């Protein structure tokens, strides 16, 4: 028999804390029309790039109950993944790659989903209600819902900002048939600050609270399937998976703390990996090295493409051989990136190799050769 609780929200907060969540808030199962307007404008302008999944289920995203008509409330959970180091420091170590903080250990989806399921079971047992859990795998707009539930506000960089945890919160959602009073939304505390907009290497913010994903390094290194557009290659620097610049400079991070969850602490080999070691990964080695990591889903070829862009930006002549070896890679996007990397490190060596190269029929590689000569 379900236990009778006089304050179900307090009981849920207590259970969430025991399971390891750092914050919890409550919203009803809807979103204001302004959220839909912003999303539709984003899509109309084509700022989602190749992320067709955003467009395909746009209406569902802006109407939470369309996922589950019986849902009465949404419980938003946050898990702090604050880093124990300054993510911007490794940008100066040009022969090492920069991996976004969230991807420096296990895939957070798996970790959070286990916690969500455990909490959801507890809620279902305590209150004799139905529940469903979501963590970035369904058309759920976690950030607007989290803002509506009082966990923080969407800053000028469009990410959630918390007064307690700064920019470092993973989000998960539990939809339930349990009717819960909604928490008050957090006030926007960005004020006149524009740090996140000013630091962006590729000018991916057309205006405050607007993002053009096609210019965002996170999109380019993770979602973009083809060659990196030439206009962004220099700006990428040594960022090989994601970008934390706009998150790391937020003044609210001064209140943030290191992640309590040890599974979110950086693996030492992913904190500042040597580009020379990453460049030699074939598909099997890539899969083994990134087992359990979100990086694995990007695929070896796309990842090595990113590594080669970083090699080209490194100015380190010791990496010439790594780029030269990948000129013979099976993947056209890897070969194309290798040509560019060599054109930056040693144009003379590239010209020598050009005369020996086999005739290329792939348009991607032909374009790189023509640009390099």
C-alpha positions as CSV (number, residue, x, y, z in Angstrom):
1,X,0.0,0.0,0.0
2,X,1.3,3.5,-0.8
3,X,2.3,5.6,2.1
4,X,0.3,8.7,2.8
5,X,2.5,11.8,2.6
6,X,1.2,15.3,3.7
7,X,3.9,17.0,1.5
8,X,4.7,14.9,-1.6
9,X,7.1,17.5,-2.9
10,X,9.2,17.4,0.2
11,X,9.3,13.6,0.1
12,X,10.4,13.7,-3.5
13,X,13.1,16.2,-2.7
14,X,14.4,14.0,0.1
15,X,14.4,10.9,-2.1
16,X,16.2,12.8,-4.9
17,X,18.9,13.9,-2.6
18,X,19.4,10.4,-1.2
19,X,19.8,9.1,-4.8
20,X,22.4,11.7,-5.6
21,X,20.6,14.5,-7.4
22,X,21.8,18.0,-6.5
23,X,18.6,19.9,-7.2
24,X,15.0,19.3,-8.0
25,X,12.1,21.5,-9.1
26,X,8.5,21.1,-10.2
27,X,6.6,22.3,-13.2
28,X,3.2,21.6,-14.7
29,X,3.3,19.7,-18.0
30,X,3.2,22.6,-20.4
31,X,5.4,25.4,-21.7
32,X,4.6,29.0,-22.6
33,X,4.0,30.0,-26.2
34,X,7.2,32.0,-26.2
35,X,9.2,28.8,-26.1
36,X,7.5,27.5,-29.3
37,X,8.0,30.9,-31.0
38,X,11.8,30.8,-30.2
39,X,12.1,27.2,-31.4
40,X,10.2,27.8,-34.7
41,X,12.2,30.9,-35.4
42,X,15.4,28.9,-34.8
43,X,14.3,26.3,-37.3
44,X,13.0,28.7,-39.9
45,X,16.4,30.4,-40.0
46,X,18.1,27.0,-40.5
47,X,20.2,27.5,-37.4
48,X,19.8,23.8,-36.5
49,X,22.0,22.7,-39.4
50,X,21.8,19.0,-40.1
51,X,20.0,18.2,-36.8
52,X,16.9,17.2,-38.5
53,X,15.6,15.5,-35.4
54,X,15.0,18.9,-33.9
55,X,12.7,19.8,-36.8
56,X,11.0,16.4,-37.2
57,X,9.3,16.6,-33.7
58,X,9.2,20.3,-33.1
59,X,5.6,20.4,-32.1
60,X,6.0,17.7,-29.6
61,X,9.0,19.5,-28.0
62,X,6.9,22.6,-27.3
63,X,3.9,20.6,-25.9
64,X,5.1,18.2,-23.2
65,X,1.7,16.6,-22.8
66,X,1.8,15.5,-26.5
67,X,4.4,12.9,-25.3
68,X,2.0,11.7,-22.6
69,X,-1.5,13.3,-22.4
70,X,-2.0,11.9,-18.9
71,X,1.0,13.8,-17.5
72,X,0.0,16.4,-14.8
73,X,3.5,17.4,-13.6
74,X,7.1,17.4,-14.6
75,X,9.8,16.9,-12.0
76,X,13.1,18.3,-13.2
77,X,16.3,17.0,-11.7
78,X,19.8,18.4,-11.9
79,X,23.2,16.7,-11.4
80,X,26.2,18.9,-10.8
81,X,29.2,18.1,-13.1
82,X,31.4,21.0,-12.1
83,X,35.0,20.4,-13.1
84,X,37.9,20.4,-10.7
85,X,40.0,22.5,-13.0
86,X,39.7,25.5,-15.4
87,X,38.5,24.1,-18.7
88,X,40.1,27.0,-20.6
89,X,43.6,26.3,-19.5
90,X,44.3,23.4,-21.9
91,X,43.5,25.7,-24.8
92,X,47.0,27.0,-24.5
93,X,48.5,23.6,-24.8
94,X,48.3,23.4,-28.6
95,X,49.7,19.8,-28.9
96,X,46.9,18.5,-26.7
97,X,43.3,18.1,-27.5
98,X,40.4,19.8,-25.6
99,X,37.4,17.6,-24.8
100,X,34.3,19.2,-23.3
101,X,34.0,18.7,-19.5
102,X,30.8,16.7,-19.8
103,X,32.5,14.1,-22.0
104,X,35.6,13.5,-20.0
105,X,34.3,10.3,-18.3
106,X,31.2,8.1,-18.6
107,X,28.2,8.9,-20.7
108,X,26.0,11.0,-18.5
109,X,22.8,9.6,-20.1
110,X,23.4,6.2,-18.6
111,X,24.2,7.6,-15.2
112,X,21.3,9.9,-14.9
113,X,18.8,7.5,-16.4
114,X,19.6,4.9,-13.7
115,X,19.0,7.6,-11.0
116,X,15.8,8.8,-12.6
117,X,14.4,5.3,-12.8
118,X,15.2,4.7,-9.2
119,X,13.5,7.9,-8.1
120,X,10.5,7.3,-10.4
121,X,10.0,3.9,-8.9
122,X,10.0,5.5,-5.4
123,X,7.5,8.1,-6.5
124,X,5.2,5.5,-8.1
125,X,5.3,3.4,-4.9
126,X,4.8,6.3,-2.5
127,X,1.9,7.9,-4.3
128,X,0.4,5.1,-6.4
129,X,0.8,7.1,-9.6
130,X,2.3,6.6,-13.1
131,X,5.7,7.9,-14.1
132,X,7.9,8.2,-17.2
133,X,11.6,9.3,-17.3
134,X,13.4,11.3,-20.0
135,X,17.1,12.3,-20.3
136,X,18.0,13.9,-23.6
137,X,16.6,11.0,-25.7
138,X,13.1,12.2,-26.5
139,X,11.6,15.5,-27.7
140,X,11.7,17.1,-24.3
141,X,12.9,20.7,-23.9
142,X,14.8,20.2,-20.7
143,X,16.2,23.7,-20.3
144,X,12.9,25.6,-20.6
145,X,11.3,23.1,-18.3
146,X,14.1,23.4,-15.8
147,X,13.8,27.2,-15.9
148,X,10.1,26.9,-15.4
149,X,10.7,24.6,-12.4
150,X,13.0,27.1,-10.8
151,X,16.4,25.3,-11.3
152,X,17.9,28.2,-13.0
153,X,17.4,30.5,-16.1
154,X,18.4,30.2,-19.7
155,X,21.4,32.6,-20.0
156,X,22.4,34.7,-23.0
157,X,24.3,31.6,-24.3
158,X,20.9,29.7,-24.2
159,X,22.2,27.2,-21.6
160,X,20.8,26.9,-18.1
161,X,22.5,28.9,-15.4
162,X,22.0,28.1,-11.7
163,X,22.8,30.4,-8.9
164,X,24.2,27.5,-7.0
165,X,25.9,25.4,-9.7
166,X,26.7,28.0,-12.4
167,X,26.6,26.4,-15.9
168,X,27.4,22.9,-14.8
169,X,24.2,21.0,-14.5
170,X,23.0,17.8,-16.3
171,X,19.3,17.7,-16.5
172,X,16.7,14.9,-16.4
173,X,12.9,14.8,-16.3
174,X,10.2,12.7,-14.7
175,X,6.7,13.0,-16.1
176,X,4.0,11.9,-13.7
177,X,0.3,11.7,-13.3
178,X,0.7,13.1,-9.8
179,X,-0.6,16.6,-9.5
180,X,2.1,18.8,-7.8
181,X,2.2,22.5,-7.2
182,X,4.5,24.2,-9.6
183,X,7.6,26.0,-8.2
184,X,8.3,29.6,-9.1
185,X,10.6,30.2,-12.1
186,X,14.0,31.7,-11.4
187,X,14.6,35.3,-12.4
188,X,17.1,36.0,-15.1
189,X,20.3,37.2,-13.5
190,X,22.5,37.8,-16.5
191,X,22.1,41.6,-16.3
192,X,24.5,43.5,-18.6
193,X,27.1,40.7,-18.6
194,X,28.1,39.5,-22.1
195,X,31.1,37.3,-21.2
196,X,29.6,34.2,-22.9
197,X,28.8,36.1,-26.1
198,X,32.2,37.8,-26.3
199,X,34.3,34.7,-25.8
200,X,32.7,32.6,-28.5
201,X,35.5,31.8,-31.1
202,X,33.1,31.5,-34.0
203,X,30.6,34.2,-33.2
204,X,27.8,31.7,-32.9
205,X,25.5,34.1,-31.0
206,X,23.7,36.4,-33.5
207,X,22.2,38.2,-30.5
208,X,21.7,37.5,-26.7
209,X,19.6,34.4,-26.1
210,X,20.0,33.3,-29.7
211,X,22.3,30.5,-31.0
212,X,23.3,29.6,-34.6
213,X,24.3,26.0,-34.1
214,X,25.9,25.9,-37.5
215,X,28.6,28.2,-36.2
216,X,29.0,26.5,-32.8
217,X,32.1,24.4,-32.2
218,X,30.1,21.9,-30.2
219,X,27.8,21.3,-33.2
220,X,30.7,21.3,-35.7
221,X,32.8,18.7,-33.8
222,X,29.9,16.5,-32.7
223,X,26.9,16.8,-35.0
224,X,28.3,18.1,-38.3
225,X,28.9,15.1,-40.6
226,X,31.2,16.4,-43.4
227,X,34.4,18.4,-43.6
228,X,34.7,21.3,-41.1
229,X,34.0,24.6,-43.1
230,X,37.2,26.4,-43.7
231,X,36.0,29.6,-42.1
232,X,35.9,27.9,-38.7
233,X,39.0,25.7,-38.7
234,X,41.4,28.3,-37.2
235,X,38.9,29.3,-34.6
236,X,38.5,25.7,-33.4
237,X,42.1,25.7,-32.1
238,X,42.7,22.4,-30.3
239,X,39.0,21.8,-29.4
240,X,38.4,18.2,-30.6
241,X,35.0,17.4,-29.0
242,X,32.6,20.1,-27.9
243,X,33.4,23.6,-26.5
244,X,33.1,24.9,-23.0
245,X,34.1,28.5,-23.5
246,X,30.7,30.2,-23.1
247,X,30.0,28.0,-20.0
248,X,33.4,28.4,-18.4
249,X,33.4,32.3,-18.4
250,X,30.0,32.7,-16.7
251,X,30.5,34.7,-13.5
252,X,27.9,32.5,-11.7
253,X,30.4,29.7,-11.8
254,X,32.1,31.3,-8.8
255,X,29.4,29.6,-6.7
256,X,29.9,26.2,-8.4
257,X,31.5,23.3,-6.7
258,X,33.2,20.1,-8.0
259,X,31.0,17.2,-9.0
260,X,30.2,14.9,-6.0
261,X,29.5,12.0,-8.4
262,X,32.9,10.3,-9.0
263,X,31.7,8.8,-12.3
264,X,31.7,12.4,-13.6
265,X,35.3,13.2,-12.6
266,X,37.6,13.5,-15.6
267,X,39.5,10.4,-16.7
268,X,43.1,11.5,-16.6
269,X,43.7,10.4,-20.2
270,X,40.8,12.6,-21.4
271,X,41.7,15.8,-19.4
272,X,44.3,16.9,-22.0
273,X,45.0,14.0,-24.4
274,X,48.1,14.2,-26.7
275,X,47.0,14.7,-30.3
276,X,49.8,12.4,-31.4
277,X,48.2,9.5,-29.5
278,X,44.7,10.2,-30.7
279,X,45.7,10.5,-34.4
280,X,46.8,6.8,-34.5
281,X,43.4,5.4,-33.4
282,X,41.8,3.1,-35.9
283,X,38.2,2.2,-35.6
284,X,38.7,-0.7,-33.2
285,X,41.1,1.2,-31.0
286,X,38.8,4.2,-31.0
287,X,35.8,2.1,-29.9
288,X,37.9,0.5,-27.1
289,X,39.4,3.8,-25.9
290,X,36.0,5.6,-25.8
291,X,34.0,2.6,-24.5
292,X,31.2,4.0,-22.3
293,X,31.9,7.6,-23.4
294,X,29.5,9.8,-25.4
295,X,32.4,10.4,-27.8
296,X,32.0,6.9,-29.1
297,X,28.7,7.9,-30.8
298,X,30.4,10.5,-32.9
299,X,32.4,7.8,-34.7
300,X,36.1,7.4,-35.4
301,X,36.3,9.2,-38.7
302,X,34.5,12.4,-37.5
303,X,36.6,12.4,-34.4
304,X,39.9,12.0,-36.2
305,X,38.8,14.8,-38.6
306,X,38.6,17.0,-35.5
307,X,42.0,15.8,-34.2
308,X,43.6,16.7,-37.6
309,X,42.1,20.2,-37.5
310,X,43.8,20.6,-34.0
311,X,47.0,19.2,-35.4
312,X,46.9,21.8,-38.2
313,X,46.4,24.6,-35.6
314,X,49.1,23.3,-33.2
315,X,52.2,24.7,-34.9
316,X,54.0,21.6,-33.7
317,X,56.2,20.2,-36.5
318,X,56.5,16.9,-34.5
319,X,52.9,16.2,-35.6
320,X,53.7,16.4,-39.3
321,X,54.2,12.6,-39.6
322,X,50.8,12.0,-37.9
323,X,49.1,14.1,-40.5
324,X,51.1,12.6,-43.4
325,X,50.2,9.1,-42.4
326,X,46.5,9.9,-42.5
327,X,46.7,11.1,-46.1
328,X,46.2,7.4,-46.9
329,X,43.2,6.9,-44.6
330,X,40.1,5.1,-46.0
331,X,37.8,8.0,-45.0
332,X,37.6,11.0,-47.3
333,X,36.9,13.4,-44.5
334,X,40.0,12.2,-42.7
335,X,42.1,12.4,-45.8
336,X,40.8,15.9,-46.5
337,X,41.5,17.1,-43.0
338,X,45.0,15.6,-43.2
339,X,45.7,17.6,-46.3
340,X,44.6,20.8,-44.5
341,X,46.7,19.9,-41.4
342,X,49.8,19.4,-43.5
343,X,49.1,22.7,-45.5
344,X,49.3,24.5,-42.1
345,X,52.3,22.7,-40.7
346,X,54.5,22.1,-43.8
347,X,53.3,23.4,-47.2
348,X,56.6,22.3,-48.7
349,X,56.1,18.7,-47.5
350,X,52.6,18.7,-48.8
351,X,53.6,19.8,-52.2
352,X,56.2,17.0,-52.3
353,X,53.5,14.5,-51.5
354,X,51.0,16.0,-53.9
355,X,53.1,15.0,-56.9
356,X,53.2,11.4,-55.6
357,X,49.6,11.1,-54.7
358,X,47.2,8.8,-56.5
359,X,44.5,10.3,-58.6
360,X,41.6,11.3,-56.3
361,X,38.0,11.1,-57.4
362,X,36.4,12.1,-54.1
363,X,35.1,15.7,-54.3
364,X,36.0,16.3,-50.6
365,X,39.6,15.4,-51.1
366,X,39.9,17.1,-54.5
367,X,38.7,20.3,-53.0
368,X,41.2,20.1,-50.2
369,X,44.1,19.6,-52.6
370,X,42.9,22.5,-54.8
371,X,42.8,24.8,-51.8
372,X,46.2,23.7,-50.6
373,X,47.9,24.5,-53.9
